[in-house]
Amino acid sequence: MKILVIFLLFFIYFALSLSLESTNAIGLYLVISLGLFFWGVIEWKLFINRRNAESRRRLEEQLAEIPHTQSLISNNLLNIMLIDDVGNFLYILQRDSIEEDFSIDPISFSKVLEVGLVEEGEVINLYPRKGLLGSTLLHDQAEMEEDGDEEDEEEDEDDVESIEALCLRIVVDDLINPILEYPFIADDQSFEIDSEEYTEVNALCNEWYQKVCIIIKRYEHTNVAVRLWQ
């Protein structure tokens, strides 16, 4: 309500400044309107920060009820990855808005089959090297080789300078939902490749990629890689 009143006063003073004839009065009303505008912007940012802090506090209270030893929470509070190294469970929680509740479905470590680090739709790192994601990667690479000359020319003309998509793609032993994703760059985000922000996000993504690799390694002798039908 306070923010609404501030912006309403801004519009009133700004409208009055357009109807005055005195230069001094116009300047005074413009200064007042600009002051109200910036005050309103500051109050709005404070409101957003308070709301985000409250949402994060409630989220952390909810996560405290889920047994876990490591956690990863996205800045928008819509994606969460938890590792329970005691109970041997992995959680990938997602929702469309902060008003929604998470659907909590634990994934046993033994059901985690593959993990891929995917950037701009291309699998950059993969463990194990063969399997569902690996077969997809090989298929994509074969298509790239067929159009190699054309793509080289396009890359020379349009070098990639920013990244708009980065995620972990995980294959689990679940016929209903076999491939899960945790986004690190998404939702209209874009980071310059040589920026500090991208370096930090990429390092965090690689860190959690290694964690999932370790989980798979523990049960590698009992799991069989999933392969595409030929």
C-alpha positions in Angstrom: 0.0 0.0 0.0 2.9 2.4 0.9 4.5 1.8 -2.5 1.3 2.4 -4.3 0.8 5.7 -2.5 4.4 6.8 -3.4 3.9 6.1 -7.1 0.5 7.8 -7.0 2.0 11.0 -5.6 4.8 10.7 -8.2 2.2 10.7 -11.0 0.3 13.6 -9.4 3.4 15.8 -9.0 4.6 15.0 -12.5 1.2 15.8 -14.0 1.1 19.1 -12.1 4.6 20.0 -13.4 3.3 19.8 -16.9 0.4 22.1 -16.2 2.3 24.9 -14.5 3.6 28.0 -16.2 6.2 29.2 -13.7 9.7 27.8 -14.4 10.6 27.7 -10.7 7.4 25.8 -9.9 7.9 23.4 -12.7 11.5 22.7 -11.5 10.3 22.2 -7.9 7.5 19.8 -8.9 9.8 17.8 -11.2 12.4 17.5 -8.4 9.7 16.3 -6.0 8.3 13.8 -8.6 11.7 12.4 -9.3 12.4 12.1 -5.6 9.1 10.2 -5.2 9.9 8.0 -8.1 13.3 6.9 -6.8 11.9 6.5 -3.3 9.2 4.2 -4.8 11.8 2.1 -6.7 13.9 1.7 -3.5 10.8 0.7 -1.5 9.9 -1.8 -4.2 13.4 -3.4 -4.2 13.3 -3.6 -0.4 9.8 -5.3 -0.6 11.1 -7.8 -3.1 14.2 -8.6 -1.0 12.0 -9.1 2.1 9.7 -11.4 0.2 12.6 -13.4 -1.1 14.2 -13.7 2.3 10.9 -14.8 3.8 10.4 -17.4 1.0 13.9 -18.7 1.5 13.4 -19.0 5.2 10.2 -21.0 4.7 12.0 -23.1 2.1 14.8 -23.9 4.5 12.3 -24.9 7.2 10.8 -27.3 4.7 14.1 -28.7 3.7 15.1 -29.2 7.3 12.4 -31.9 7.4 14.1 -33.8 4.6 17.2 -35.8 5.6 20.1 -34.6 3.6 23.8 -33.9 3.9 24.3 -31.5 0.9 22.0 -29.1 -0.8 21.9 -26.9 -3.8 19.2 -24.2 -4.1 18.6 -22.1 -7.2 18.4 -18.3 -6.8 14.8 -18.3 -7.9 14.0 -21.0 -5.3 12.3 -23.1 -8.0 14.9 -25.9 -8.3 16.6 -27.9 -5.5 19.0 -30.8 -5.5 19.7 -32.7 -2.2 22.1 -35.5 -1.4 21.4 -37.8 1.6 24.8 -39.5 2.0 23.5 -41.4 5.0 20.3 -42.8 3.6 21.8 -43.0 0.1 19.1 -40.9 -1.6 19.1 -38.1 -4.2 16.4 -35.5 -4.5 15.7 -33.3 -7.5 12.8 -30.9 -6.5 11.2 -28.5 -9.0 8.2 -26.2 -9.1 6.8 -23.5 -11.4 6.4 -20.8 -8.8 7.3 -20.1 -5.2 3.7 -20.4 -4.1 3.6 -24.1 -5.1 4.8 -27.0 -3.0 7.5 -29.4 -4.1 6.8 -33.0 -5.0 9.3 -34.9 -2.9 10.3 -38.2 -4.5 13.6 -39.6 -3.2 15.8 -41.4 -5.7 17.9 -44.3 -4.4 21.6 -43.9 -5.3 21.4 -47.4 -6.9 18.9 -46.1 -9.4 21.1 -43.3 -10.7 22.5 -44.6 -14.0 24.0 -41.7 -15.9 24.8 -38.0 -15.7 25.6 -35.5 -18.4 26.7 -31.9 -18.2 24.7 -30.2 -21.0 25.5 -26.8 -22.4 23.3 -25.2 -25.1 21.8 -28.6 -25.8 25.2 -30.3 -26.3 26.5 -33.0 -23.9 29.9 -31.6 -22.7 30.7 -34.2 -20.1 29.2 -37.6 -19.6 29.5 -40.5 -17.1 29.5 -43.3 -17.9 30.7 -42.7 -21.5 28.2 -45.2 -23.0 24.5 -45.3 -22.4 21.3 -43.4 -23.3 22.9 -39.9 -23.2 26.1 -41.3 -24.8 24.2 -42.8 -27.7 22.4 -39.5 -28.2 25.6 -37.6 -28.1 27.2 -39.9 -30.7 24.2 -39.5 -33.0 24.4 -35.7 -32.7 28.1 -35.7 -33.4 27.5 -37.8 -36.5 25.1 -35.3 -37.8 27.5 -32.5 -37.1 30.3 -34.3 -39.1 28.0 -34.6 -42.1 27.4 -30.8 -42.1 31.0 -30.0 -40.8 32.0 -27.6 -43.5 28.7 -25.6 -43.4 28.8 -25.4 -39.6 32.5 -24.3 -39.6 31.5 -21.4 -41.8 28.6 -20.5 -39.6 30.8 -20.6 -36.5 33.3 -18.3 -38.1 30.5 -15.8 -38.9 28.7 -16.1 -35.6 31.0 -17.1 -32.7 29.3 -18.1 -29.5 30.0 -15.4 -26.9 27.2 -16.1 -24.3 25.6 -19.2 -22.8 21.9 -19.3 -22.3 21.4 -22.9 -21.1 23.4 -25.1 -18.8 22.1 -28.0 -16.8 22.8 -31.5 -15.4 20.8 -34.2 -17.1 20.5 -37.4 -15.0 19.2 -40.8 -16.2 17.5 -42.8 -13.5 15.9 -46.3 -13.3 12.4 -45.1 -13.7 10.2 -45.9 -16.7 7.8 -43.0 -16.0 10.4 -40.3 -15.7 13.8 -41.6 -16.8 15.6 -38.3 -17.5 15.8 -35.5 -14.9 17.3 -32.1 -15.3 18.6 -29.5 -12.9 19.1 -26.1 -14.6 22.0 -23.9 -13.7 21.4 -21.3 -16.5 17.8 -21.0 -17.7 14.7 -18.8 -17.7 16.0 -16.2 -20.1 19.3 -16.0 -18.4 22.5 -15.3 -20.4 26.1 -15.2 -19.3 29.1 -14.0 -21.3 31.6 -16.9 -21.6 34.5 -14.8 -20.2 32.4 -13.3 -17.4 32.9 -14.0 -13.7 29.3 -15.1 -13.3 29.6 -17.8 -15.9 32.8 -19.0 -14.4 31.2 -19.4 -11.0 28.0 -21.1 -12.4 30.1 -23.5 -14.6 32.3 -24.4 -11.6 29.3 -25.1 -9.4 27.7 -27.2 -12.2 31.0 -29.2 -12.6 31.2 -29.7 -8.8 27.7 -31.3 -8.7 28.4 -33.3 -11.8 31.4 -34.8 -10.0 29.2 -35.6 -7.0 26.7 -37.5 -9.1 29.6 -39.3 -10.9 30.7 -40.6 -7.5 27.2 -41.8 -6.7 27.1 -43.7 -10.0 30.6 -45.1 -9.4 29.5 -46.7 -6.1 26.9 -48.9 -7.9 28.6 -49.2 -11.3 29.3 -52.9 -10.9 25.6 -53.6 -10.3 24.1 -51.2 -12.9 23.9 -51.9 -16.7 24.1 -48.8 -18.9 20.9 -48.0 -20.8 21.4 -48.0 -24.5 19.1 -46.9 -27.4 17.6 -49.6 -29.4 19.4 -50.0 -32.7 
